Amino acid sequence: MNVKIESSWHKRLEKEWSKDYFIKLTEFVRAEYRTKTIFPPGGKIFAAFDACPFDDVKVVILGQDPYHDTGQANGLCFSVNPGIQMPPSLVNIFKEIQADLGKAIPDNGDLSRWAKQGVLLLNATLTVEAHRAGSHQNRGWEEFTDEVIMRLAQDRNGIVFMLWGSYAIKKGAFIDRNRHLILTSPHPSPLSAYRGFFGNKHFSKANEYLQSQGKSPIDW
């Protein structure tokens, strides 16, 4: 199967393309795009990988679903394009960065600048039907993104994994904490941010760890 994804990721994940689950997932996703409004745009499904090659990954931020309202999802978890109103979770992420590092909240929610520095902005499910949160869960995307995390955890060392909320924490439970830094907290959603996302200092902790590994810090 010809999957259009950045070449280093294609090489690491090529065994997935011929597995039954991925073939069924591909058939499902193609049918959904033909008959419904699906986000992100088809060419952006693998945008997180295209923006951050395998060997460049320094930090992984794990989301759950793409945004499901019109114009929001751009293939990078938590990110929206310039000109799109920032969703509440993203606002809270920037509030924590401001409190942690003293950086001003930016005027847009485009996180591609993080991706270019080595932040893999990975959703567990890479597509969603418009206005139907969770509509493409349990169709195979989770198996695929588990393999993504497994490859990083096993083939690389010294990566920071930011796992926010019980879903992300559970998904990353197998990562070897002796080889990587695992940062966990409640989700930045307004429903849970006040239970421990605010004050988690994940952004300064990530940079301290990266520097201890001889890597350049992220300009959050």
Order of alpha helices (4+ residues) and beta strands (2+ residues): alpha-alpha-beta-alpha-beta-alpha-alpha-beta-beta-alpha-beta-alpha-beta-alpha
